[in-house]
Amino acid sequence: MSVYEPSDEYLISCIKGGEIEKASILFDRHSKNIYTYFFRLTRSREESEDLTQNVFVRLIRLRGSYKPDHQFLPWVFSIAHHAYIDHCKCKSKERHQLTIYNRVASAESENENVEDTLDLFHKAFEKLSPEYRELLVLNRYHGLTYKQIGESLKLNEKAVKQKAFRALEKLRAEYKKLESLNMQSHALLALLNDAYGRGESSRAQSAD
């Protein structure tokens, strides 16, 4: 016999009606995803934990703004988005270095070529603007549709699609640029090693 689990939309409607204790159910369901969202953007466990707590405090405070005909997920990510923006502004005022999580893919491999590729990919992702990074994290990692992202970021679906296309194009261009520089550095290192090897060989022959 299956156990009935109320939908997110039902729970937030109850919270809106005054049943604040039901927020704990939403926290249990979504705190991990919200934390992951922040961690991919800040790369800080402490900051991500604080921001996650902040989102659910805001959820209770802003419960009156939830519209019954809207999905819960885009709405809560909208709250997370604004919490992140406020966090960035605060960090900027304090003149702290804001580090954006650059892990769009993760893998462990003994193959140096694969590791080099992932490293370049991470660096290319880090060069994107915070807006582009956040959009890709929401779409690629959290599975939000362009329409849902639009609801979260207060943009229409067409604008989100255009930004996603530009973000991917920028990511591709940054990757190619880094790849070219990486190949040049490898080539230079090979030349230096070759020159060093010839020098050692010449010195050995002279000694003989």
C-alpha positions as CSV (number, residue, x, y, z in Angstrom):
1,M,0.0,0.0,0.0
2,S,1.5,3.3,-1.1
3,V,1.9,6.2,1.4
4,Y,0.3,9.4,0.3
5,E,2.9,12.3,0.0
6,P,1.4,15.8,-0.4
7,S,2.8,17.7,-3.4
8,D,5.1,20.7,-3.0
9,E,2.4,23.0,-4.3
10,Y,-0.1,21.7,-1.6
11,L,2.5,22.1,1.2
12,I,3.4,25.7,0.2
13,S,-0.3,26.5,0.0
14,C,-0.7,25.2,3.6
15,I,2.3,27.2,4.7
16,K,0.8,30.2,3.1
17,G,-2.4,29.5,5.0
18,G,-0.5,29.5,8.3
19,E,0.7,25.9,8.8
20,I,4.3,27.0,9.1
21,E,5.4,23.6,10.5
22,K,5.0,22.1,7.0
23,A,8.0,24.0,5.9
24,S,10.1,21.3,7.5
25,I,8.8,18.8,4.9
26,L,9.9,21.1,2.1
27,F,13.2,21.5,3.8
28,D,13.8,17.8,4.0
29,R,12.8,17.4,0.3
30,H,14.7,20.2,-1.3
31,S,17.5,21.4,1.0
32,K,20.1,19.1,-0.6
33,N,19.3,20.4,-4.1
34,I,19.4,24.0,-2.9
35,Y,22.7,23.4,-1.1
36,T,24.1,21.8,-4.2
37,Y,23.0,24.8,-6.3
38,F,24.8,27.2,-4.0
39,F,27.9,25.0,-3.7
40,R,28.3,24.9,-7.5
41,L,28.2,28.7,-7.5
42,T,30.3,29.5,-4.4
43,R,32.5,26.5,-3.9
44,S,32.1,27.1,-0.1
45,R,30.4,24.6,2.2
46,E,29.9,27.1,5.0
47,E,28.5,29.8,2.6
48,S,26.2,27.2,0.9
49,E,24.9,26.0,4.2
50,D,24.1,29.6,5.3
51,L,22.5,30.4,2.0
52,T,20.4,27.3,2.1
53,Q,19.1,28.2,5.6
54,N,18.5,31.7,4.3
55,V,16.3,30.4,1.4
56,F,13.9,28.6,3.7
57,V,13.7,31.5,6.1
58,R,12.8,33.7,3.1
59,L,10.4,31.0,1.9
60,I,8.4,31.4,5.1
61,R,8.7,35.2,5.0
62,L,7.6,35.4,1.3
63,R,5.0,32.6,1.5
64,G,2.3,35.2,0.6
65,S,3.9,35.8,-2.8
66,Y,3.3,32.2,-3.9
67,K,0.6,31.9,-6.6
68,P,-1.4,28.6,-6.4
69,D,-1.4,28.1,-10.2
70,H,2.5,28.2,-10.3
71,Q,4.9,25.3,-9.8
72,F,6.8,25.3,-6.5
73,L,10.3,24.5,-7.9
74,P,10.8,27.6,-10.1
75,W,9.4,29.7,-7.3
76,V,11.9,28.4,-4.7
77,F,14.8,28.7,-7.1
78,S,13.7,32.3,-7.7
79,I,14.2,32.8,-3.9
80,A,17.5,31.1,-4.1
81,H,18.6,33.3,-7.1
82,H,17.8,36.5,-5.2
83,A,19.6,35.1,-2.1
84,Y,22.7,34.5,-4.3
85,I,22.5,38.0,-5.8
86,D,22.4,39.5,-2.4
87,H,25.3,37.4,-1.3
88,C,27.4,38.5,-4.3
89,K,26.6,42.2,-3.5
90,C,27.6,41.6,0.1
91,K,30.9,39.9,-0.9
92,S,31.6,42.7,-3.3
93,K,31.1,45.4,-0.7
94,E,33.5,43.5,1.6
95,R,35.9,43.2,-1.3
96,H,36.2,39.5,-0.8
97,Q,37.2,37.4,-3.8
98,L,34.1,35.6,-5.0
99,T,34.9,32.1,-6.2
100,I,32.4,30.6,-8.5
101,Y,32.1,26.8,-8.5
102,N,33.7,25.7,-11.8
103,R,32.7,22.1,-11.7
104,V,30.2,21.4,-14.4
105,A,31.5,17.8,-14.8
106,S,33.5,15.7,-12.4
107,A,35.4,12.5,-13.0
108,E,38.4,10.6,-11.7
109,S,40.7,9.1,-14.3
110,E,44.2,7.8,-14.5
111,N,44.3,9.1,-18.1
112,E,46.2,12.4,-18.2
113,N,44.5,13.5,-21.4
114,V,41.1,13.1,-19.8
115,E,42.3,15.0,-16.7
116,D,43.7,17.8,-18.9
117,T,40.4,18.0,-20.8
118,L,38.4,18.3,-17.6
119,D,40.7,20.8,-16.1
120,L,40.4,23.0,-19.2
121,F,36.7,22.6,-19.2
122,H,36.5,23.7,-15.5
123,K,38.7,26.7,-16.2
124,A,36.6,27.7,-19.3
125,F,33.4,27.5,-17.2
126,E,35.0,29.7,-14.5
127,K,35.5,32.4,-17.1
128,L,31.8,32.7,-17.8
129,S,29.8,35.5,-16.2
130,P,27.9,34.6,-13.0
131,E,24.7,35.0,-15.0
132,Y,25.8,32.4,-17.6
133,R,27.1,30.0,-14.9
134,E,23.9,30.1,-12.9
135,L,21.8,29.5,-16.0
136,L,23.8,26.4,-17.0
137,V,23.8,25.1,-13.4
138,L,20.0,25.4,-13.3
139,N,19.5,23.8,-16.7
140,R,22.2,21.1,-16.9
141,Y,22.4,20.1,-13.2
142,H,19.0,20.7,-11.7
143,G,17.1,19.9,-14.9
144,L,14.9,23.0,-14.9
145,T,13.3,23.7,-18.3
146,Y,13.9,27.1,-20.0
147,K,10.3,28.0,-19.0
148,Q,11.0,27.2,-15.4
149,I,14.3,29.1,-15.4
150,G,12.4,32.0,-16.9
151,E,10.0,31.9,-14.0
152,S,12.8,31.8,-11.5
153,L,14.8,34.6,-13.1
154,K,11.9,36.7,-14.2
155,L,12.7,36.3,-17.9
156,N,10.6,35.0,-20.8
157,E,11.4,31.6,-22.3
158,K,12.8,33.0,-25.5
159,A,15.2,35.2,-23.6
160,V,16.4,32.3,-21.5
161,K,17.0,30.2,-24.7
162,Q,19.0,33.0,-26.2
163,K,21.1,33.4,-23.1
164,A,21.6,29.6,-22.9
165,F,22.8,29.6,-26.5
166,R,25.2,32.5,-25.8
167,A,26.5,30.8,-22.6
168,L,27.3,27.6,-24.5
169,E,28.9,29.5,-27.3
170,K,31.0,31.5,-24.9
171,L,32.0,28.3,-23.0
172,R,33.0,26.6,-26.3
173,A,35.1,29.7,-27.3
174,E,36.8,29.9,-23.9
175,Y,37.6,26.2,-24.0
176,K,39.1,26.4,-27.5
177,K,41.2,29.4,-26.4
178,L,42.5,27.5,-23.4
179,E,43.0,24.4,-25.4
180,S,45.2,26.3,-27.9
181,L,47.2,27.9,-25.1
182,N,47.6,24.5,-23.5
183,M,48.9,22.9,-26.7
184,Q,51.3,25.8,-27.2
185,S,52.7,25.3,-23.7
186,H,53.0,21.6,-24.2
187,A,54.9,22.2,-27.5
188,L,57.2,24.7,-25.8
189,L,57.9,22.3,-22.9
190,A,58.7,19.6,-25.4
191,L,61.1,21.9,-27.2
192,L,62.8,22.8,-24.0
193,N,63.1,19.2,-22.9
194,D,64.5,18.3,-26.3
195,A,67.0,21.2,-26.1
196,Y,68.0,20.2,-22.6
197,G,68.4,16.6,-23.7
198,R,70.7,17.6,-26.6
199,G,72.7,19.7,-24.3
200,E,73.2,16.9,-21.8
201,S,74.2,14.6,-24.7
202,S,76.8,17.1,-26.0
203,R,78.3,17.6,-22.5
204,A,78.6,13.9,-22.1
205,Q,80.4,13.5,-25.4
206,S,82.8,16.3,-24.5
207,A,83.6,14.7,-21.3
208,D,84.5,11.5,-23.1
